Amino acid sequence: MTDQSRPQQEMPRYKCHKKVWALKIQSIAPHNWHDPQAETDGSAMITPFEEGYAPFRVDRDYMRRHNPKVGGYYVVYKDGYKSFSPADAFEDGYTRI
């Protein structure tokens, strides 16, 4: 009997209990977008949907690693790690406190 012929059981399930800081992304613009003569360094400016939060810069490494999309969430974990989460996944797993 091979592993493929054995019945598969469902993998263990987990519930998230992390607390994170997050902002929903309204727009993403390459850094220096306003100056067509300037070279970009791969960084970008993220503008949040939430009022009261100014646009902020994310570096090239963040952009390459996470490939953020408008409508998703810029997420910061307790240890300072910065990430991106698609809206569906984030909204399904987190509730604002």
TIPAVEX-99769 format. One line per 8 residues: number of its first residue (from 1); their letters; for each residue x, y, z of N, C-alpha, C, CB. Coordinates in Angstrom, 2 decimals, decimal comma. Atoms other than C-alpha are relative to their C-alpha. Glycine has a CB too. Layout:
<nodes>
NUM) a) X Y Z X Y Z X Y Z X Y Z; ...
</nodes>
This chain:
<nodes>
1) mtdqsrpq) 0,85 -1,17 0,00 0,00 0,00 0,00 0,90 1,25 0,00 -0,97 -0,01 1,23; -0,80 -1,22 0,08 1,47 3,37 -1,00 -0,66 1,11 0,82 0,17 0,45 -1,46; 0,53 -1,14 -0,75 1,07 6,65 0,87 -1,16 0,66 -0,72 1,10 1,03 0,24; 1,06 -0,65 0,76 -1,13 7,94 -1,94 -1,32 -0,76 0,07 0,41 0,15 -1,44; 1,24 0,77 -0,05 -3,65 5,13 -1,54 -0,63 -0,01 1,38 0,26 -1,41 -0,46; 0,57 -0,07 -1,34 -4,13 5,67 2,19 -0,98 1,15 0,10 1,11 0,15 1,05; 0,93 -1,12 -0,19 -7,11 7,76 3,24 0,73 1,15 0,72 -1,26 -0,45 0,80; -0,60 -1,16 -0,62 -6,01 11,26 4,14 -0,94 0,53 1,08 0,31 1,09 -1,04
9) qemprykc) 0,81 -0,64 -1,00 -7,19 12,79 7,34 0,28 1,50 -0,04 0,28 -0,59 1,41; -0,15 -1,45 0,01 -7,68 16,51 7,78 1,16 0,40 0,90 -1,29 0,69 0,45; -1,11 -0,52 -0,79 -4,66 18,42 9,02 -0,55 0,68 1,25 0,87 0,99 -0,83; 0,45 -0,70 -1,20 -4,87 19,89 12,54 -0,36 1,45 -0,33 1,08 -0,05 1,10; 0,43 -1,38 0,21 -6,68 23,25 12,66 0,49 0,86 1,15 -1,55 0,09 -0,14; -0,47 -0,96 -1,00 -5,47 26,34 14,51 -0,81 1,28 -0,07 1,50 0,30 -0,21; 0,70 -1,28 -0,06 -7,15 29,54 15,63 1,02 1,07 0,37 -1,18 -0,04 1,02; -0,95 -1,08 -0,24 -5,20 32,80 15,53 -0,44 0,81 1,23 0,11 0,91 -1,23
17) hkkvwalk) 0,27 -0,82 -1,18 -4,96 34,74 18,78 1,03 1,13 0,13 0,01 -0,87 1,26; -1,01 -1,06 0,00 -2,25 37,24 17,83 -0,69 1,37 -0,01 0,94 -0,14 -1,22; 0,43 -1,39 0,11 -2,69 40,97 18,29 1,01 0,69 -0,90 -0,09 0,71 1,42; -0,86 -0,68 0,96 -1,30 43,03 15,42 -0,49 1,43 -0,18 0,02 -0,75 -1,36; 0,38 -1,34 0,43 -1,33 46,61 14,23 -0,12 -0,08 -1,52 1,06 1,11 0,46; 0,20 0,11 1,45 -2,66 47,07 10,71 -0,72 1,22 -0,56 -0,78 -1,27 -0,34; 0,68 -1,05 0,75 -3,77 49,64 8,16 -0,39 -0,55 -1,36 0,89 1,28 -0,14; 0,45 0,41 1,34 -5,85 48,93 5,06 0,62 0,95 -1,03 -1,57 0,01 -0,10
25) iqsiaphn) -0,73 -0,77 1,01 -4,02 50,10 1,93 -0,95 0,58 -1,06 1,06 -0,88 -0,68; 0,81 -0,69 1,00 -5,76 52,71 -0,23 0,76 0,15 -1,32 -0,42 1,38 0,51; -0,80 -0,14 1,22 -2,91 53,31 -2,67 1,46 -0,31 0,29 -0,14 1,42 -0,60; -1,44 0,27 -0,06 0,69 52,35 -3,38 0,63 0,71 -1,18 0,31 -1,56 -0,02; -0,67 -0,73 1,07 2,96 54,66 -5,35 1,50 -0,16 0,13 -0,40 1,51 0,02; -1,47 0,07 -0,08 6,63 54,24 -6,25 0,53 1,27 0,65 0,63 -0,19 -1,42; -0,62 -1,17 -0,63 8,78 56,53 -4,12 0,55 0,89 -1,11 1,14 -0,42 1,00; -0,42 -1,00 0,99 9,62 59,72 -6,08 -0,90 0,02 -1,23 1,44 -0,27 -0,43
33) whdpqaet) 0,91 0,03 1,15 6,59 59,20 -8,37 -0,29 1,40 -0,53 -1,29 -0,69 0,37; 0,32 -1,38 0,38 6,04 62,98 -8,40 1,11 0,67 -0,80 -0,30 0,82 1,24; -1,14 -0,57 0,72 9,46 63,61 -9,96 0,45 -0,97 -1,09 1,17 0,31 0,97; -0,32 0,95 1,08 9,77 61,90 -13,37 1,49 -0,11 -0,30 -0,72 0,40 -1,24; -1,43 0,03 0,24 13,50 62,74 -13,47 0,74 -0,84 1,05 0,55 1,42 -0,03; -0,67 0,71 -1,09 14,27 60,94 -10,21 -0,05 -1,51 -0,25 -0,67 0,34 1,36; -0,02 1,46 0,10 15,31 57,32 -10,19 -0,66 -0,58 1,24 1,45 -0,53 -0,15; 0,61 0,65 -1,15 13,33 55,01 -7,98 0,98 -0,99 0,61 -1,31 -0,72 -0,41
41) dgsamitp) -0,87 0,94 -0,68 15,10 52,91 -5,38 -0,76 -1,29 0,33 0,56 0,63 1,28; 0,80 1,20 -0,24 12,33 50,29 -5,35 -0,93 0,13 1,19 0,89 -1,17 0,21; 0,89 -0,21 -1,14 10,65 51,73 -2,27 -1,33 0,56 -0,51 0,65 0,95 1,05; 1,32 -0,51 0,38 7,03 52,91 -2,26 -0,62 0,76 1,16 -0,92 -1,16 -0,44; 0,80 -0,71 -0,99 4,63 55,20 -0,45 -1,36 -0,68 0,07 -0,14 1,53 -0,35; 1,31 0,62 -0,23 1,57 53,53 1,06 -0,90 1,04 0,65 0,11 -1,29 0,89; 1,01 -0,88 -0,58 -1,53 55,61 1,72 -1,09 -0,86 0,60 -0,58 0,98 -1,07; 1,05 0,79 -0,66 -3,93 54,12 4,29 -1,40 0,52 -0,29 0,24 -0,03 1,50
49) feegyapf) 1,40 -0,39 0,09 -7,73 54,13 3,98 -0,43 0,79 1,23 -0,89 -1,24 -0,18; 0,44 -0,60 -1,25 -8,10 55,12 7,62 0,40 1,48 0,07 0,59 -0,76 1,18; -0,29 -1,42 -0,17 -8,35 58,85 8,29 0,94 0,21 1,18 -1,31 0,81 0,19; -0,89 -0,33 -1,09 -5,71 60,42 10,48 1,38 -0,64 -0,11 -0,62 -0,40 1,28; -1,29 0,65 0,21 -2,80 58,36 9,12 0,61 0,51 -1,31 -0,14 -1,55 -0,03; -0,69 -0,54 1,17 -0,32 59,96 6,74 0,58 -1,14 -0,83 1,12 0,97 0,43; -0,72 0,97 0,82 1,20 58,11 3,80 1,37 -0,28 0,62 0,15 0,50 -1,46; -1,30 0,38 -0,55 4,36 56,25 4,79 0,77 -0,82 -1,01 -0,16 -0,79 1,32
57) rvdrdymr) -0,90 0,67 0,94 7,35 54,80 2,98 0,32 -1,41 0,48 1,30 0,81 -0,17; -0,49 1,36 -0,25 8,17 51,10 2,77 1,18 -0,22 -0,93 -1,13 -1,09 -0,22; -1,22 0,17 0,79 11,56 49,98 1,52 -0,14 -1,06 -1,09 1,15 -0,35 0,91; -0,03 0,93 1,13 12,46 47,91 -1,53 -0,15 -1,44 0,46 1,29 0,17 -0,80; 0,08 1,38 -0,50 12,89 44,74 0,54 -1,44 -0,37 0,36 0,90 -0,18 1,22; 1,40 0,26 -0,33 9,34 45,03 1,88 -0,80 -0,23 -1,29 -0,61 1,19 0,82; 0,74 0,11 1,25 7,99 45,56 -1,65 0,28 -1,33 -0,70 0,36 1,17 -0,93; -0,38 1,26 0,67 9,90 42,57 -3,07 -0,53 -1,22 0,75 1,51 -0,09 -0,14
65) rhnpkvgg) 0,37 1,16 -0,82 9,15 40,21 -0,19 -1,51 -0,20 0,06 0,56 0,15 1,40; 1,43 0,12 -0,27 5,45 40,98 0,29 -0,91 0,33 -1,18 -0,35 0,88 1,14; 0,79 -0,36 1,18 4,26 42,39 -3,06 -1,40 0,49 0,41 -0,12 -1,20 -0,95; 1,29 -0,47 -0,49 1,49 44,42 -1,35 -0,92 0,46 -1,12 0,19 1,12 0,99; 1,03 -0,40 0,96 -1,75 45,17 -3,18 -0,98 0,96 0,66 -0,75 -1,25 -0,56; 1,03 -0,91 -0,48 -4,30 47,96 -2,83 -1,19 -0,82 0,50 -0,43 0,99 -1,13; 1,13 0,71 -0,59 -7,16 46,84 -0,59 0,41 -0,99 1,07 -0,77 -0,71 -1,06; -0,52 0,90 -1,03 -4,96 44,55 1,50 0,45 0,80 1,21 1,16 -0,84 -0,56
73) yyvvykdg) -0,40 -0,62 -1,26 -3,40 45,30 4,87 1,51 -0,01 0,20 -0,67 -0,70 1,16; -1,36 -0,12 -0,49 0,00 46,55 5,97 -0,08 -0,41 1,47 0,60 1,48 -0,19; 0,13 0,60 -1,33 0,57 44,53 9,16 1,34 0,07 0,73 -0,49 -1,46 -0,10; -1,19 -0,02 -0,84 3,04 45,00 12,02 -0,27 -0,89 1,21 0,36 1,47 0,45; 0,13 0,94 -1,12 3,52 42,20 14,56 0,69 0,54 1,25 0,58 -1,37 -0,37; -0,53 -0,41 -1,29 4,45 42,56 18,24 1,52 0,12 0,00 -0,44 -0,98 1,07; -1,47 -0,02 0,03 8,11 41,81 17,50 0,56 1,02 -1,00 0,52 -1,37 -0,34; -0,43 -1,02 0,95 8,21 44,61 14,89 0,04 -0,46 -1,44 1,32 0,49 0,38
81) yksfspad) -0,02 0,52 1,37 8,03 42,34 11,82 -1,15 0,62 -0,79 -0,11 -1,55 -0,01; 0,98 -0,63 0,87 6,20 44,06 8,97 -0,36 -0,94 -1,13 0,53 1,34 -0,56; 0,47 0,95 0,99 4,08 42,07 6,55 -1,16 0,60 -0,79 -0,41 -1,32 0,66; 1,19 -0,36 0,78 1,19 42,23 4,09 -0,96 -1,16 0,07 0,36 0,35 -1,49; 1,02 1,04 0,03 -2,08 40,35 4,20 -1,09 0,41 -0,98 -0,60 -0,25 1,41; 1,14 -0,30 0,87 -4,72 40,14 1,46 -1,24 0,26 0,87 -0,26 -1,18 -0,99; 1,17 -0,40 -0,78 -8,02 41,66 2,63 -0,82 -1,19 0,49 -0,88 0,91 -0,83; 0,85 1,13 -0,39 -10,01 38,39 2,63 0,61 -0,77 1,16 -0,23 -0,94 -1,18
89) afedgytr) -0,66 0,77 -1,04 -7,46 36,53 4,74 0,06 0,80 1,30 1,41 -0,40 -0,44; -0,11 -0,82 -1,20 -6,96 39,43 7,15 -1,36 0,16 0,68 0,59 1,37 -0,34; 1,31 -0,25 -0,57 -10,64 40,22 7,63 -0,68 -1,26 0,52 -0,88 0,65 -1,04; 0,53 1,27 -0,49 -11,47 36,55 8,09 0,66 -0,42 1,32 0,21 -1,09 -1,05; -0,74 0,44 -1,17 -8,84 36,15 10,82 0,14 1,00 1,13 1,31 -0,41 -0,42; -0,19 -1,03 -1,01 -8,80 39,45 12,69 -1,25 0,86 0,17 1,19 0,88 -0,36; 1,08 -0,92 -0,34 -11,36 41,65 14,45 0,61 1,20 0,69 -1,09 -0,69 0,92; -0,56 -1,21 -0,62 -10,61 45,24 15,38 -0,36 0,05 1,48 -0,51 1,26 -0,71
97) i) 0,25 -0,07 -1,45 -10,24 45,72 19,15 0,11 1,44 0,49 0,98 -0,91 0,78
</nodes>
